[in-house]
C-alpha cells in the first residue's frame, strides 16, 4: 500500500517534528489519520523521510521520522518550459502536467496575444497558487524536488536570458522533434491561447530557437506542453 506523502516547507531530519498547521489540519481533520499511521515526507531537497504519527490532535500533529533515503531521481534532461500565460484553469493544468512530466523550471511568458495581465498583489497571489499546484503535483507523482516557477516575464526578456543545449519553439510548419540530436538541457517555448505571432516566432528563431512540430494537428495551449514534454522525455529523458 502506498504511503500518504506530504511536502513540508522546512528542512527535515530524523527524529520528532511538529508539522505546520496546514499539513496538520489536512492530515488530522481531512484525511483523519491516527496515531501509529505511517507517512512519508519530503522537503524539496531531494531527500525522502518515512516515519510514524505519534500525536494527532485538533491543532497539533507530530511525527517521528525514522528513515531517510534519496528521493526519486530527477530526469537527466533539464527542461525549462516557457509557457504562454493563459487564463485560469488552462495555466493551472499546464503547470500541473509540466511538473508531473519532469520540468525543472517553468516561466509564464507574456506575449502579444496574451489575454491575461498580472500586476503587484494579484501577481503574487497567482505565483503562490501556481507553486501550490506544483507542490501537489510532486506529492502525487513522487518527485522529491519542486520545480522552480519564475515570475511572469515578457517573451523578449525570456528569449534574451534563456540558456539550453537545445531551444525549441512550437510551430505547425517545422521539422519534428526527433530530427534533433540528444541534448542535456532543453528550453521549450509554447504560445498562449492565441498562439505566437509570426514576428514572435521569428524573434525566437533569431535568439537560437528551432521551430518544431508535434504532428499535423494544432494543439491547445494547455495540451501542447503535455504532448511536447512527454515526447521530449521519450526521446531524450527518462521515459
PyMOL commands that set and color helices and strands:
alter all, ss='L'
color gray80, all
select helices_A, chain A and resi 21-30+88-100+120-141+155-161+177-179+198-206+221-236
alter helices_A, ss='H'
color red, helices_A
select strands_A, chain A and resi 4-7+15-18+38-42+47-56+61-70+78-84+105-110+148-154+166-176+185-190+210-213
alter strands_A, ss='S'
color yellow, strands_A
deselect
rebuild
show_as cartoon
